[in-house]
């Protein structure tokens, strides 16, 4: 831990954690050949590229649809299929998916920047039945993005034997 983390504001800490998770997503998928990025590894309907596509929609949905109350938020999801959030189409490329994810993350940063952590979303979140604060949205996005980073760790290990080096065996 860097010592400046002990004195940074709550917002700076939250935003830096989310941005760190976002950067990890890109790092974990970058460089995968398309055939590996789209390979399904079991009964799950997704792939590394599918996770990236899903996270792009999640960014736009939480920050544009819920926080800002926008209608007609662009989504990559194909609603006509049961696993549409993870399905890819013939026009998708890994470079395009990465670029769109980075654009969605920047859109999220811009929209959040005009709100205080205690501001509530413009829309009621269906499954919550309430309008959460931006603080809650940030924490949810950290959780969501970190969870999928774990999936991407497993994908990379199984697809091309790439393993992150997190230090020594005892975690120091």
DOKELUM-759958 format. One record per residue (C-alpha): x, y, z. Coordinates in pm, whole numbers, plus 50000, padded with zeros to 5 digits. Example, Ala and Ser with C-alpha at 12.3 -4.5 7.8 and 13.67 -1.06 7.14 Angstrom:
    east   north      up
   51230   49550   50780
   51367   49894   50714
This chain:
    east   north      up
   50000   50000   50000
   50126   50344   49913
   50130   50592   50200
   49923   50847   50007
   49633   50602   50021
   49611   50667   50394
   49533   51035   50341
   49330   51039   50019
   48962   51127   50017
   48696   50859   50016
   48599   50951   49662
   48959   50937   49537
   49004   50595   49693
   48680   50457   49550
   48742   50597   49203
   49102   50475   49195
   48995   50124   49298
   48732   50112   49024
   48975   50251   48766
   49228   49989   48875
   48971   49714   48820
   48884   49859   48480
   49249   49869   48375
   49288   49505   48485
   49001   49402   48256
   49179   49551   47956
   49516   49407   48060
   49367   49059   48100
   49207   49045   47755
   49466   49240   47556
   49671   49030   47321
   49439   48731   47308
   49389   48600   46955
   49021   48620   46853
   48979   48242   46846
   49091   48224   47212
   48906   48540   47318
   48580   48387   47193
   48636   48031   47312
   48386   47897   47564
   48538   47686   47837
   48255   47478   47970
   47882   47500   47997
   47886   47876   48054
   47760   48078   47763
   48046   48323   47777
   48406   48382   47680
   48674   48637   47767
   48544   48862   47488
   48189   48806   47611
   48285   48919   47962
   48435   49236   47813
   48118   49301   47615
   47905   49245   47925
   48115   49487   48133
   48077   49753   47863
   47699   49729   47894
   47719   49726   48274
   47916   50053   48271
   47661   50224   48047
   47362   50080   48227
   47469   50191   48575
   47608   50534   48495
   47393   50643   48203
   47063   50458   48253
   47040   50452   48632
   47255   50741   48755
   47167   50991   48482
   46824   50851   48390
   46900   50832   48017
   46660   50646   47793
   46785   50456   47490
   47131   50388   47628
   47332   50203   47360
   47394   49841   47451
   47584   49558   47291
   47341   49307   47442
   47127   49103   47208
   46797   49085   47395
   46659   48812   47167
   46896   48548   47305
   46900   48410   47660
   47270   48493   47708
   47261   48813   47504
   47484   49000   47747
   47772   48771   47654
   47694   48688   47290
   47919   48819   47016
   47837   48902   46656
   48028   48870   46332
   48129   49237   46334
   48295   49222   46678
   48673   49230   46711
   48874   49231   47031
   49023   49571   46951
   48674   49717   46896
   48543   49560   47217
   48837   49699   47417
   48797   50045   47263
   48423   50049   47332
   48481   49938   47692
   48730   50220   47741
   48483   50470   47592
   48208   50339   47823
   48439   50376   48125
   48521   50734   48026
   48149   50808   47984
   48095   50669   48334
   48370   50888   48480
   48224   51198   48312
   47872   51131   48435
   47980   51051   48789
   48204   51357   48811
   47907   51594   48838
   47756   51407   49133
   47837   51384   49502
   47881   51039   49653
   47554   51085   49842
   47350   51176   49530
   47097   50910   49439
   47035   50764   49096
   46775   50925   48871
   46601   50590   48828
   46484   50327   49071
   46695   50014   49030
   46442   49742   48947
   46583   49460   49157
   46659   49689   49453
   46331   49877   49450
   46509   50202   49539
   46745   50469   49412
   47093   50397   49551
   47363   50657   49604
   47656   50709   49372
   47870   50565   49654
   47667   50242   49636
   47692   50237   49254
   48069   50274   49273
   48098   49991   49525
   47868   49771   49316
   48081   49842   49007
   48401   49757   49195
   48241   49429   49302
   48109   49351   48953
   48433   49438   48774
   48653   49257   49028
   48435   48945   49006
   48474   48936   48629
   48847   49001   48661
   48860   48673   48853
   48679   48503   48566
   48927   48656   48321
   49218   48525   48534
   49079   48175   48495
   49015   48222   48123
   49372   48337   48059
   49519   48049   48255
   49308   47793   48072
   49341   47954   47728
   49710   48035   47707
   49866   47947   48043
   49913   48315   48129
   49911   48351   48508
   49933   48678   48699
   50227   48699   48936
   50090   48836   49260
   50410   48798   49456
   50535   48525   49683
   50347   48218   49791
   50267   48362   50133
   50123   48680   49977
   50389   48930   50087
